[in-house]
Amino acid sequence: MFRAIAAIILVSVIAFVHGLSEEQAELFVTTGQTEMNTGLVGWVSVTSYNRNIWLIKSNDIPDHDTGVFPTRGENPNEIEEQDFSYRIAKNPVVNEESTCLPLGPIAIATNGIVMYNPWDTDDENAVEGEGAEVFDECDGHPDGLGRYHYHKQPSSCLFTIIEGEPSPLVGVAFDGFAIYGPVNEYGVLLTSDDLDECHGRYNSGGVYQYHTTADFPYILGCFRGTPKNVNTNSENCNKASETDEDGNLLP
């Protein structure tokens, strides 16, 4: 009887370690740099909504250098201030079945900038190949709604990859699992081959987490948990496993 109770307690404890900790929540901050296109300063906040939910708010204004937008012949969109408010599970559960990634925001970085899936609206790889889009020196650009975002690993300005040094927290996915850079806790630089179909792995402490990498799908390949804030029943909701060798979605 005692062993059964102990096992239940252990499972309960394990279930509570996958989401952002209070210490990790405090890492969501901006530099205070004024964005040159808008003249605005980005901000992000993380508060405890209740015992099960984090509330993350952001104006989605970059806190680092950006390109000049609109850019003639490359990106006709402007960076515009947003009013993002996302509810993130504190205690996400690793599901046996993965969930697809819709268009638009699927995660949020520690500087309050949203992250997108790896495809453009034509179902092509948005980062490499014939469908590659143009990004600024800090790995982002705005969409038609003025939302500045990352499709790929934001390692030019948000964080730096240092050989042999574990990467920092980069953000959190809308299913509640943390996103780290590509160097794991052992100092090993990861590629997508080291990760599961959703671009995640269990760390040495048994905690599931995502990693960004330089290769496709860059940030997420699917949701391993149950996401909030998104419509996964939309027509344009896909997984990285449904692509060809170049990262383009199969018809």
Backbone torsions as a table, in degrees:
resi	resn	phi	psi	omega
1	MET	NA	-45.2	180.0
2	PHE	-62.0	-41.7	179.9
3	ARG	-64.0	-38.7	179.9
4	ALA	-63.7	-43.6	179.1
5	ILE	-64.8	-42.3	179.6
6	ALA	-61.7	-39.3	179.4
7	ALA	-64.6	-40.8	179.0
8	ILE	-63.5	-43.1	178.9
9	ILE	-62.7	-42.4	-179.9
10	LEU	-61.9	-45.6	179.1
11	VAL	-61.1	-40.7	179.9
12	SER	-63.1	-42.1	179.8
13	VAL	-64.0	-44.6	-179.8
14	ILE	-60.5	-39.8	-178.0
15	ALA	-64.5	-20.8	-176.2
16	PHE	-95.5	1.7	-176.0
17	VAL	-101.4	-3.5	-176.0
18	HIS	-78.1	-29.0	-176.0
19	GLY	-84.4	-180.0	179.0
20	LEU	-63.4	135.5	173.2
21	SER	-85.0	170.3	176.9
22	GLU	-62.4	-36.6	178.6
23	GLU	-65.2	-40.2	178.3
24	GLN	-68.5	-37.6	179.4
25	ALA	-60.9	-32.1	-179.9
26	GLU	-72.2	-11.8	179.6
27	LEU	-81.7	-6.4	177.6
28	PHE	-83.0	95.3	-177.1
29	VAL	-144.8	162.9	176.0
30	THR	-116.3	165.8	-177.5
31	THR	-81.2	-18.8	-176.6
32	GLY	87.9	5.1	179.9
33	GLN	-71.8	139.2	177.4
34	THR	-79.4	128.6	179.9
35	GLU	-77.6	130.6	-168.1
36	MET	-72.1	-30.0	-178.6
37	ASN	-73.7	-39.0	-174.8
38	THR	-101.0	-22.3	-174.3
39	GLY	73.2	15.2	-177.2
40	LEU	-105.7	162.1	177.0
41	VAL	-110.2	129.5	179.7
42	GLY	-73.3	151.2	175.7
43	TRP	-146.2	155.4	176.8
44	VAL	-148.0	145.2	177.6
45	SER	-139.4	145.9	175.4
46	VAL	-127.7	121.3	178.5
47	THR	-129.6	158.8	178.0
48	SER	-84.3	111.3	-179.9
49	TYR	-74.6	-44.0	172.0
50	ASN	-161.2	-169.6	-175.0
51	ARG	-65.5	-16.7	-176.2
52	ASN	-113.4	-9.9	-170.9
53	ILE	-132.3	133.9	165.3
54	TRP	-92.1	144.5	173.9
55	LEU	-113.3	115.2	-179.5
56	ILE	-109.4	125.8	178.5
57	LYS	-120.8	149.0	-177.7
58	SER	-160.3	152.8	172.1
59	ASN	-98.9	2.6	174.1
60	ASP	59.3	25.9	175.0
61	ILE	-93.8	124.5	-177.7
62	PRO	-59.1	141.6	177.8
63	ASP	-103.4	21.9	179.4
64	HIS	-138.5	178.5	178.1
65	ASP	-59.8	148.9	176.4
66	THR	-135.0	169.0	172.1
67	GLY	-77.5	176.3	174.8
68	VAL	-87.2	118.3	-179.8
69	PHE	-124.8	136.2	2.6
70	PRO	-68.5	157.1	176.9
71	THR	-117.9	118.4	-175.7
72	ARG	-58.1	128.1	176.5
73	GLY	77.5	-2.7	-177.5
74	GLU	-126.3	-54.8	179.8
75	ASN	-144.0	111.3	-176.5
76	PRO	-82.7	2.9	-171.8
77	ASN	-94.2	150.4	176.0
78	GLU	-100.2	153.7	170.8
79	ILE	-81.3	125.7	-179.0
80	GLU	-126.5	146.2	178.6
81	GLU	-66.1	136.8	-179.4
82	GLN	-113.0	172.2	176.3
83	ASP	-130.5	67.8	-175.5
84	PHE	-80.8	139.3	174.9
85	SER	-144.8	112.6	-174.4
86	TYR	-122.6	135.9	174.2
87	ARG	-97.3	124.1	-175.0
88	ILE	-120.1	129.0	-179.7
89	ALA	-62.8	132.6	175.8
90	LYS	-78.8	-27.0	-174.3
91	ASN	-126.7	63.6	-177.8
92	PRO	-65.3	151.6	-179.7
93	VAL	-113.3	134.5	176.6
94	VAL	-74.7	115.8	-178.8
95	ASN	-88.9	149.8	176.4
96	GLU	-67.4	-39.5	178.5
97	GLU	-98.8	134.7	178.7
98	SER	-82.6	166.3	-179.0
99	THR	-123.2	144.0	-176.1
100	CYS	-69.9	164.4	179.7
101	LEU	-106.5	120.4	177.6
102	PRO	-81.7	175.2	172.7
103	LEU	-71.3	158.6	179.1
104	GLY	86.2	-167.1	-176.1
105	PRO	-60.2	133.2	175.4
106	ILE	-127.2	-8.8	-178.2
107	ALA	-162.3	167.6	177.4
108	ILE	-135.3	134.2	-178.3
109	ALA	-79.3	167.1	-177.6
110	THR	-66.0	-15.5	176.4
111	ASN	-97.7	9.4	176.3
112	GLY	86.9	4.0	178.2
113	ILE	-88.7	135.6	-178.3
114	VAL	-78.7	156.1	179.9
115	MET	-117.0	143.4	-178.0
116	TYR	-113.8	169.5	173.6
117	ASN	-72.6	174.5	-172.6
118	PRO	-83.2	8.7	-175.6
119	TRP	-113.6	157.3	172.4
120	ASP	-92.8	-175.5	-177.0
121	THR	-72.4	-9.9	176.3
122	ASP	-97.3	11.8	178.6
123	ASP	69.0	20.0	177.6
124	GLU	-102.8	158.0	175.8
125	ASN	-57.2	119.7	-176.2
126	ALA	-80.9	-9.3	-173.6
127	VAL	-105.8	-39.7	-176.4
128	GLU	-132.5	159.4	176.0
129	GLY	87.8	-165.2	-175.5
130	GLU	-63.2	-28.7	-178.6
131	GLY	-93.2	8.6	-175.8
132	ALA	-59.6	131.6	177.8
133	GLU	-92.5	168.8	-178.8
134	VAL	-94.8	126.9	178.9
135	PHE	-115.3	155.8	178.1
136	ASP	-81.0	-176.3	-175.1
137	GLU	-65.9	-12.8	179.0
138	CYS	-109.8	19.1	169.5
139	ASP	76.8	18.4	-179.6
140	GLY	-131.9	175.3	173.8
141	HIS	-167.5	164.1	178.7
142	PRO	-91.6	152.5	174.6
143	ASP	-97.5	-171.0	-176.7
144	GLY	-65.6	-15.4	177.4
145	LEU	-99.5	9.2	179.0
146	GLY	79.9	11.0	-177.4
147	ARG	-86.5	109.2	175.3
148	TYR	-70.4	137.0	-174.1
149	HIS	-156.4	166.9	175.9
150	TYR	-111.9	132.2	168.9
151	HIS	-99.1	-23.6	-173.7
152	LYS	-125.3	176.5	-178.5
153	GLN	-57.8	118.1	-177.4
154	PRO	-86.4	61.4	-172.9
155	SER	-95.1	5.7	178.6
156	SER	-85.6	-32.6	-175.6
157	CYS	-134.3	-36.4	-177.8
158	LEU	-68.3	-40.7	177.0
159	PHE	-152.0	166.9	-178.5
160	THR	-118.5	135.9	176.4
161	ILE	-85.2	118.9	179.4
162	ILE	-116.4	123.8	-177.4
163	GLU	-56.2	126.8	176.5
164	GLY	81.6	-3.9	-178.4
165	GLU	-110.8	124.2	-178.8
166	PRO	-53.4	136.6	-179.4
167	SER	-71.3	152.9	179.2
168	PRO	-80.4	173.6	170.5
169	LEU	-63.7	131.6	-178.6
170	VAL	-104.3	-31.8	-178.6
171	GLY	175.1	-162.2	178.1
172	VAL	-141.6	137.3	177.6
173	ALA	-79.6	162.0	-177.0
174	PHE	-71.8	-3.8	172.0
175	ASP	-94.0	-0.4	175.0
176	GLY	100.8	-9.4	-178.8
177	PHE	-85.2	140.2	-178.7
178	ALA	-69.4	152.0	176.2
179	ILE	-117.1	125.0	177.7
180	TYR	-112.8	165.8	173.9
181	GLY	-69.6	-173.7	-168.9
182	PRO	-82.7	-9.2	-179.4
183	VAL	-97.5	120.9	-175.5
184	ASN	-78.6	-177.3	-174.8
185	GLU	-67.7	-12.0	177.1
186	TYR	-95.3	0.1	-178.4
187	GLY	84.7	15.3	-178.6
188	VAL	-94.8	130.0	177.1
189	LEU	-77.1	119.8	-175.8
190	LEU	-90.5	153.5	167.7
191	THR	-122.8	176.5	-179.5
192	SER	-61.8	-25.1	178.8
193	ASP	-65.9	-20.1	-180.0
194	ASP	-88.6	-3.1	-173.1
195	LEU	-119.7	165.8	178.8
196	ASP	-80.9	-175.4	-174.8
197	GLU	-62.1	-24.3	-179.9
198	CYS	-91.9	-0.6	179.2
199	HIS	79.9	34.7	179.5
200	GLY	-130.9	176.3	179.3
201	ARG	-162.3	164.4	171.4
202	TYR	-89.4	128.5	177.9
203	ASN	-78.5	-177.4	-175.4
204	SER	-65.0	-17.1	177.5
205	GLY	-94.3	5.7	179.1
206	GLY	82.3	13.2	-178.6
207	VAL	-97.0	131.4	178.7
208	TYR	-79.3	136.1	178.6
209	GLN	-152.6	153.9	175.3
210	TYR	-90.8	160.2	173.8
211	HIS	-134.5	141.9	169.0
212	THR	-81.9	151.7	175.2
213	THR	-142.2	167.0	178.8
214	ALA	-75.2	-20.9	-177.4
215	ASP	-104.5	162.6	-179.5
216	PHE	-53.6	137.2	7.4
217	PRO	-93.6	16.9	168.8
218	TYR	75.0	-55.7	-178.5
219	ILE	-121.5	-67.0	176.1
220	LEU	-127.7	149.9	174.1
221	GLY	-107.8	-20.4	176.2
222	CYS	-176.1	176.2	174.5
223	PHE	-93.5	129.9	175.7
224	ARG	-87.3	-23.8	176.8
225	GLY	-107.0	-165.9	179.3
226	THR	-97.0	111.4	-174.6
227	PRO	-78.6	151.3	169.4
228	LYS	-109.9	168.1	171.7
229	ASN	73.6	3.1	-177.0
230	VAL	-134.5	159.2	176.2
231	ASN	-104.1	100.8	-179.1
232	THR	-87.5	5.0	176.2
233	ASN	-99.7	3.8	-179.2
234	SER	-72.5	160.8	-179.0
235	GLU	-64.9	-38.5	-179.3
236	ASN	-92.8	65.2	178.0
237	CYS	-131.0	118.0	-169.1
238	ASN	-140.5	169.7	177.5
239	LYS	-122.4	152.5	179.8
240	ALA	-63.8	-23.0	178.7
241	SER	-71.5	-9.1	-177.9
242	GLU	-101.4	30.9	-175.7
243	THR	-121.6	166.0	174.0
244	ASP	-85.4	-173.3	-174.6
245	GLU	-67.1	-16.5	179.3
246	ASP	-96.8	2.4	179.3
247	GLY	86.2	9.3	176.8
248	ASN	-88.2	141.0	-179.3
249	LEU	-66.4	139.3	178.4
250	LEU	-74.4	146.4	179.9
251	PRO	-66.0	NA	NA
